[in-house]
């Protein structure tokens, strides 16, 4: 056992709107470079925000993606998704949408119609997960992961849970299928709860505080809406909730390949980016 320490506690960057339905703090690539936390190459956090009622759902219209996966985690509010490969559905509070764009899809995402009519607090995370070169042009797919299908590990206090979205925790395997080793947990920790995590030293690891306050290794404190980036200097670290807390923990094996990213495409070379734009112009991403 060796201690994994904190590299940096990052305050949420200023918000910006994606479309008119997602008010996000862009941690990656805004505050953290793509390679530093890869395979997580984009990290948008829609901190809790009230949207007024609207008869026309807010969101983002049809746009393309190639070369990676989008992972959307719903904490408050509802989103409706559709893509050109036939994937789609409504993600409600606690659900996860895992879309593999791979060789290319068109998709759109809006606030769910009935939720939009009523309005309310909205809180979401969207990650872009890179794919290795050998999988970038594989067939698109879609995983609609309802909260009831996400395995939950109850901690010793009987109140706290670890929801295993992907990877494994205490020999419990997560709900999502992934192309490379990825651990993704929602941790709901009651006040004064300790929880220890262990990942290989070379895995890139970060923790987002969605609610509450967390003490790391009995030293640093992170508060609501901050992102903790962990060093690649050890395997184990401890989180202690000094208030009731909800945190998203992500840790994954790096993909040690070049990253060429432009707009909605993440490939390995500039030539592949140029080809992606050309294929999009030629209608090869399907119809939506």
Backbone torsions as a table, in degrees:
resi	resn	phi	psi	omega
1	UNK	NA	131.3	174.6
2	UNK	-136.0	147.5	-172.6
3	UNK	-79.5	130.0	172.3
4	UNK	-93.8	121.7	-174.1
5	UNK	-102.2	170.7	-179.2
6	UNK	-85.6	125.8	174.4
7	UNK	-81.1	-43.1	-173.9
8	UNK	-163.1	138.8	170.0
9	UNK	-105.0	118.2	-168.1
10	UNK	-106.0	123.0	174.6
11	UNK	-70.5	150.9	179.9
12	UNK	-63.8	128.8	176.9
13	UNK	-67.6	165.1	178.6
14	UNK	-55.1	146.5	-177.6
15	UNK	-75.5	153.2	171.3
16	UNK	-142.9	155.2	-179.5
17	UNK	-93.9	134.9	167.4
18	UNK	-103.0	114.5	-167.1
19	UNK	61.2	-144.8	175.7
20	UNK	-117.3	11.9	-174.5
21	UNK	-118.4	-4.2	-176.0
22	UNK	-133.5	112.3	-178.7
23	UNK	-102.4	102.5	-164.1
24	UNK	-120.3	151.7	163.0
25	UNK	-95.6	122.5	-177.7
26	UNK	-96.0	96.7	179.9
27	UNK	-76.9	-40.1	176.9
28	UNK	-126.6	129.1	2.4
29	UNK	-90.8	20.0	-176.9
30	UNK	-69.6	-56.7	-176.8
31	UNK	-98.2	-24.3	-177.7
32	UNK	-128.4	133.3	-179.8
33	UNK	-70.4	151.1	-177.4
34	UNK	-54.5	-45.7	-176.1
35	UNK	-67.1	-27.5	-174.8
36	UNK	-65.6	-35.5	-176.6
37	UNK	-118.5	16.4	-177.1
38	UNK	-60.7	144.8	17.6
39	UNK	-83.1	5.8	175.7
40	UNK	-83.6	105.3	-172.2
41	UNK	-108.0	-3.2	171.9
42	UNK	-151.1	139.5	-178.7
43	UNK	-142.1	101.3	175.0
44	UNK	-105.9	129.4	179.6
45	UNK	-120.2	112.7	173.4
46	UNK	-86.6	90.6	177.4
47	UNK	-63.2	164.9	-172.3
48	UNK	-54.5	124.6	-176.0
49	UNK	-146.6	133.9	179.7
50	UNK	-86.2	124.5	172.4
51	UNK	-104.7	128.3	178.9
52	UNK	-69.9	159.1	179.2
53	UNK	-57.3	143.2	179.0
54	UNK	-147.9	127.6	177.3
55	UNK	-70.4	-21.6	177.1
56	UNK	-106.6	113.8	-176.1
57	UNK	-59.4	135.5	174.7
58	UNK	-81.5	155.6	177.3
59	UNK	163.5	-148.9	-178.1
60	UNK	-127.9	126.8	-179.6
61	UNK	-74.3	-172.1	-173.4
62	UNK	-60.5	129.7	178.2
63	UNK	-153.3	158.0	-175.9
64	UNK	-95.6	161.4	168.9
65	UNK	-145.2	150.3	173.0
66	UNK	-152.7	141.7	166.7
67	UNK	97.8	0.3	-174.9
68	UNK	-157.6	-174.2	177.2
69	UNK	-121.9	146.0	171.0
70	UNK	-105.0	134.8	178.0
71	UNK	-123.8	116.8	-179.1
72	UNK	-113.6	126.2	-177.9
73	UNK	-116.4	122.2	-175.4
74	UNK	-97.9	125.1	176.1
75	UNK	-107.5	-40.5	174.7
76	UNK	-143.4	141.4	-179.2
77	UNK	93.9	-178.8	-179.5
78	UNK	-138.6	142.7	179.0
79	UNK	-126.6	141.2	173.8
80	UNK	-111.3	132.8	-174.9
81	UNK	-124.3	143.0	170.7
82	UNK	-143.1	142.6	176.2
83	UNK	-137.4	167.3	-171.7
84	UNK	-75.8	-6.8	175.8
85	UNK	-92.6	1.7	179.4
86	UNK	99.7	-3.4	178.2
87	UNK	-76.2	154.6	177.0
88	UNK	163.0	169.9	179.1
89	UNK	151.1	-174.8	-179.5
90	UNK	-107.2	129.1	172.7
91	UNK	-106.4	124.0	-178.2
92	UNK	-105.1	179.8	-177.6
93	UNK	-55.2	126.7	179.7
94	UNK	93.0	-11.1	-178.4
95	UNK	-88.1	166.0	179.2
96	UNK	-134.5	137.3	175.6
97	UNK	-113.7	122.2	-176.7
98	UNK	-121.1	100.6	-176.6
99	UNK	-105.8	121.9	175.1
100	UNK	-93.3	103.6	179.3
101	UNK	-72.0	-44.9	177.1
102	UNK	47.6	-116.8	-173.1
103	UNK	-67.4	-15.9	173.3
104	UNK	138.5	130.3	172.8
105	UNK	-140.4	159.1	162.4
106	UNK	-100.3	142.6	172.8
107	UNK	-151.0	166.4	178.0
108	UNK	-143.5	150.2	-179.9
109	UNK	-145.4	129.8	-177.2
110	UNK	-135.9	160.0	168.7
111	UNK	-57.3	139.6	179.5
112	UNK	-61.7	140.9	-168.0
113	UNK	-55.2	-51.4	-176.4
114	UNK	-70.0	-37.0	176.6
115	UNK	-63.6	-40.4	-179.0
116	UNK	-60.5	-37.8	-179.2
117	UNK	-63.9	-29.8	-178.3
118	UNK	-94.5	-30.2	-175.4
119	UNK	72.9	179.8	178.2
120	UNK	148.1	-175.0	177.9
121	UNK	-71.5	140.2	-176.0
122	UNK	-130.9	128.0	-179.2
123	UNK	-148.4	120.7	-174.7
124	UNK	-145.5	158.6	168.0
125	UNK	-124.3	135.7	168.5
126	UNK	-125.1	126.9	175.8
127	UNK	-110.1	145.0	164.7
128	UNK	-105.0	123.8	-178.7
129	UNK	-107.9	118.8	-177.7
130	UNK	-67.2	154.7	175.0
131	UNK	-113.4	144.3	172.6
132	UNK	-61.1	155.4	-177.3
133	UNK	-52.1	-38.8	-175.1
134	UNK	-69.6	-14.3	179.9
135	UNK	-110.6	-5.6	-172.7
136	UNK	-62.0	-29.5	-179.1
137	UNK	-107.2	23.5	174.8
138	UNK	-76.9	172.9	-176.0
139	UNK	-71.0	141.1	175.4
140	UNK	-63.6	154.7	173.1
141	UNK	-152.9	171.9	-173.3
142	UNK	-142.7	129.5	175.2
143	UNK	-117.1	112.8	174.5
144	UNK	-94.6	107.8	-172.4
145	UNK	-108.5	102.4	177.5
146	UNK	-76.3	150.9	-176.5
147	UNK	-57.3	-35.4	-178.0
148	UNK	-65.7	-19.2	-179.9
149	UNK	-96.6	0.5	178.8
150	UNK	-88.0	119.1	179.4
151	UNK	-60.0	141.4	-177.9
152	UNK	-124.8	130.6	177.8
153	UNK	-106.0	120.7	178.9
154	UNK	-87.7	131.5	-179.1
155	UNK	-83.1	174.2	-171.0
156	UNK	-62.6	-25.9	-178.7
157	UNK	-73.8	-10.4	178.6
158	UNK	77.7	-3.6	-178.5
159	UNK	-113.4	-29.7	-173.4
160	UNK	-94.3	147.5	-179.3
161	UNK	-135.7	151.1	169.3
162	UNK	-114.0	115.7	175.3
163	UNK	-90.1	119.6	-174.5
164	UNK	-94.8	93.8	179.9
165	UNK	-71.9	-44.5	179.8
166	UNK	-146.6	158.2	-179.0
167	UNK	80.9	-143.0	178.5
168	UNK	-151.8	154.9	177.7
169	UNK	-145.5	125.6	-177.7
170	UNK	50.0	43.8	177.0
171	UNK	68.8	11.1	174.5
172	UNK	-98.0	125.4	-176.2
173	UNK	-91.0	138.6	-176.8
174	UNK	-72.7	173.6	-173.2
175	UNK	-80.5	-28.6	-172.2
176	UNK	-89.9	145.4	169.6
177	UNK	-91.3	133.3	-177.4
178	UNK	-127.6	157.1	-178.5
179	UNK	-83.1	-27.6	179.0
180	UNK	-133.1	165.5	-178.0
181	UNK	-64.4	115.7	-178.7
182	UNK	-136.7	133.2	172.9
183	UNK	-114.1	127.6	-179.1
184	UNK	-139.4	115.4	-175.5
185	UNK	-127.0	142.5	161.7
186	UNK	-98.3	119.8	-177.8
187	UNK	-110.2	119.7	179.2
188	UNK	-112.4	103.1	-167.8
189	UNK	-112.6	126.3	173.9
190	UNK	-74.6	156.5	-177.2
191	UNK	-54.5	138.5	179.7
192	UNK	72.6	8.4	177.3
193	UNK	-79.3	134.1	172.6
194	UNK	-101.1	142.8	175.9
195	UNK	-145.8	127.4	-178.8
196	UNK	-106.2	137.8	179.8
197	UNK	-123.3	151.0	-179.6
198	UNK	-141.0	124.9	177.8
199	UNK	-136.9	155.4	175.9
200	UNK	-55.1	146.2	-174.6
201	UNK	-55.7	-36.6	-174.4
202	UNK	-83.0	-6.2	177.6
203	UNK	-68.6	140.0	174.7
204	UNK	-84.3	130.3	-168.0
205	UNK	-136.2	139.4	175.8
206	UNK	-150.5	159.4	-179.4
207	UNK	-135.8	126.5	176.0
208	UNK	-103.7	130.9	177.1
209	UNK	-94.4	110.3	-179.6
210	UNK	-88.5	-33.6	176.9
211	UNK	-148.8	148.5	172.7
212	UNK	88.0	-158.4	-176.5
213	UNK	-141.9	137.8	-174.4
214	UNK	-125.4	137.6	171.7
215	UNK	-103.8	130.0	-176.1
216	UNK	-108.1	123.5	178.1
217	UNK	52.3	32.2	179.6
218	UNK	60.3	23.0	-177.6
219	UNK	-126.3	-84.0	-174.8
220	UNK	-75.8	151.0	177.1
221	UNK	-114.9	134.2	173.5
222	UNK	-121.4	140.4	-176.2
223	UNK	-117.9	175.5	-175.9
224	UNK	-48.0	132.4	177.0
225	UNK	77.3	4.5	174.6
226	UNK	-92.1	153.0	176.7
227	UNK	-113.8	127.8	175.4
228	UNK	-98.8	120.8	173.6
229	UNK	-98.5	125.4	-176.2
230	UNK	-95.0	146.1	174.8
231	UNK	-69.8	158.4	173.1
232	UNK	-95.9	57.0	-171.9
233	UNK	-123.6	6.4	-178.8
234	UNK	-173.7	-171.2	-175.0
235	UNK	-115.7	-35.9	-169.0
236	UNK	-114.0	144.4	171.4
237	UNK	-150.7	157.9	-175.8
238	UNK	-120.0	135.8	171.7
239	UNK	-110.3	134.7	175.6
240	UNK	-124.6	125.5	179.4
241	UNK	-82.4	114.4	175.7
242	UNK	-90.0	-9.8	165.7
243	UNK	-139.0	162.8	171.3
244	UNK	-53.0	132.6	-170.2
245	UNK	-140.7	149.6	169.2
246	UNK	-122.5	124.5	179.8
247	UNK	-132.4	147.4	173.4
248	UNK	-105.0	122.9	179.9
249	UNK	-112.0	130.5	178.3
250	UNK	-130.8	133.1	178.9
251	UNK	-149.5	134.7	-175.2
252	UNK	-155.6	156.6	175.1
253	UNK	-72.6	129.2	-179.9
254	UNK	-63.9	149.0	170.2
255	UNK	-98.0	107.3	-173.5
256	UNK	-87.5	68.4	178.5
257	UNK	-135.0	158.0	176.9
258	UNK	-61.3	147.4	175.9
259	UNK	-115.9	122.8	170.7
260	UNK	-118.9	114.4	-176.3
261	UNK	-127.1	138.3	175.5
262	UNK	-152.8	120.0	179.0
263	UNK	56.4	-122.4	-174.2
264	UNK	-90.2	11.4	-175.4
265	UNK	-121.3	139.2	175.3
266	UNK	-130.5	108.5	-177.2
267	UNK	-127.1	-164.1	-179.3
268	UNK	-105.4	-21.7	-178.7
269	UNK	-137.0	160.6	177.5
270	UNK	-66.0	-33.3	179.0
271	UNK	-62.8	-37.8	178.1
272	UNK	-68.4	-33.1	175.2
273	UNK	-65.3	-45.8	178.0
274	UNK	-58.7	-41.9	179.1
275	UNK	-65.2	-37.6	178.5
276	UNK	-61.9	-44.4	177.9
277	UNK	-63.0	-40.0	179.8
278	UNK	-65.9	-43.0	178.5
279	UNK	-63.7	-38.1	177.3
280	UNK	-63.5	-44.5	179.5
281	UNK	-62.5	-31.5	-179.6
282	UNK	-84.8	2.2	176.5
283	UNK	79.3	19.8	-176.3
284	UNK	-80.0	-1.2	178.3
285	UNK	-93.3	6.0	178.6
286	UNK	92.3	-167.0	-176.1
287	UNK	-128.7	139.5	176.7
288	UNK	-140.7	NA	NA
